[in-house]
Amino acid sequence: MKIDEKLIQRLENLSMIEIEDKKTMAENLEEIVAFVEMLNELDTENIDATFSTLDNPTPLREDEPVKTDIIKEVLSHAPKAKDGYFIVPKIIE
């Protein structure tokens, strides 16, 4: 794949950053793309996948409600609270 100045300009616009040395950036990107394209040449047809989430799914725990006083604890740290709610200054008139 040929990385040209037009593509670098597009990448600048998409990433919203300025690339100072566009020539070096284009050369580096060409090297990266060439390396990735080399990986496409590997024959992986007869190689089994080494990782799959389907064989060993994450065990789930039972979802059991637990009564706690976390609301009281959190509100105890608030500068002002009343009836289980934070009291904040009015910002809209």
Residue pairs with C-beta under 8 A, 6 or more apart in sequence:
1 30
1 33
1 37
2 30
3 26
3 27
3 29
3 30
3 33
4 26
5 22
5 26
7 26
8 19
8 22
8 25
8 26
8 29
9 22
11 19
12 18
12 19
19 25
71 84
75 81
75 84
75 86
78 86
78 87
80 86
80 87
80 88
81 87
